[in-house]
Amino acid sequence: MTGSEYVPRGSPIQLVCNATGHPDPPLDIDWFKDGRMILSDAQSGLIVTKKADSSTLVSVLAVRHSKMTDAGEYS
C-alpha cells in the first residue's frame, strides 16, 4: 500500500499488515516510522498486536489519539 492518508488530530489510527507464508506464517512483523523501528507502548497510546493462524500473521499498529508527531512514513 502506498499513498497518503490524513486524519484529524486526536483521531485514532489503525494500520494492518497481513503477511502470508507457506507452509507456515512468518515468525514476526516489525513496524517502522520514518525508518525507525516502533515498539508497542500502551502508556503512550501506541499498541502493536500480532495474531497468527495456519498461514497468515496479522499485525495491527494502533495509535489511540493521533498527534502531529505521529505524522510520517510507516512501513
C-alpha positions as CSV (number, residue, x, y, z in Angstrom):
1,M,0.0,0.0,0.0
2,T,1.3,3.4,-0.9
3,G,0.0,6.9,-0.7
4,S,-1.0,9.4,1.9
5,E,-3.8,9.3,4.4
6,Y,-4.8,12.2,6.6
7,V,-6.6,12.0,9.9
8,P,-7.8,14.8,12.2
9,R,-5.6,15.4,15.2
10,G,-6.8,13.3,18.2
11,S,-8.4,10.7,15.9
12,P,-7.3,7.0,16.2
13,I,-5.1,5.5,13.6
14,Q,-5.1,1.8,12.7
15,L,-2.7,0.2,10.2
16,V,-2.9,-3.5,9.4
17,C,-0.4,-5.8,7.8
18,N,-1.2,-9.4,6.6
19,A,1.9,-11.5,5.9
20,T,1.3,-14.9,4.4
21,G,3.8,-17.8,4.2
22,H,3.7,-21.4,3.0
23,P,3.6,-23.8,4.8
24,D,3.9,-21.6,7.9
25,P,3.2,-17.9,8.6
26,P,6.2,-15.5,9.0
27,L,7.6,-15.5,12.6
28,D,7.3,-11.8,13.1
29,I,6.4,-8.4,11.6
30,D,8.2,-5.2,12.6
31,W,6.7,-1.8,12.2
32,F,8.8,1.3,11.3
33,K,8.1,5.0,11.3
34,D,10.5,7.1,9.2
35,G,12.9,4.2,9.2
36,R,12.9,3.7,12.9
37,M,11.5,0.6,14.5
38,I,8.3,1.1,16.5
39,L,7.9,-0.6,19.9
40,S,4.5,-1.1,21.5
41,D,4.0,1.4,24.3
42,A,0.5,1.3,25.8
43,Q,1.2,4.1,28.2
44,S,1.8,6.5,25.2
45,G,-1.2,5.0,23.3
46,L,0.9,3.2,20.7
47,I,-0.1,-0.5,20.6
48,V,1.2,-3.3,18.3
49,T,-0.7,-6.6,18.3
50,K,0.1,-9.8,16.4
51,K,-2.1,-12.8,15.7
52,A,-1.1,-15.9,13.7
53,D,-3.3,-18.6,12.1
54,S,-2.4,-21.5,9.9
55,S,-0.6,-19.5,7.2
56,T,-1.0,-15.8,8.0
57,L,0.5,-13.4,10.6
58,V,-1.6,-10.3,11.1
59,S,-0.2,-7.3,12.9
60,V,-2.0,-4.2,13.8
61,L,-0.4,-0.8,14.7
62,A,-2.9,1.3,16.6
63,V,-2.5,4.9,17.8
64,R,-5.2,5.8,20.3
65,H,-5.1,9.6,19.9
66,S,-3.0,10.9,17.0
67,K,-0.7,13.8,17.5
68,M,1.3,15.9,15.0
69,T,4.4,13.9,16.0
70,D,2.6,10.8,14.6
71,A,2.9,12.2,11.1
72,G,5.5,10.3,9.0
73,E,6.1,7.4,6.7
74,Y,5.1,4.0,8.2
75,S,6.2,0.6,6.9
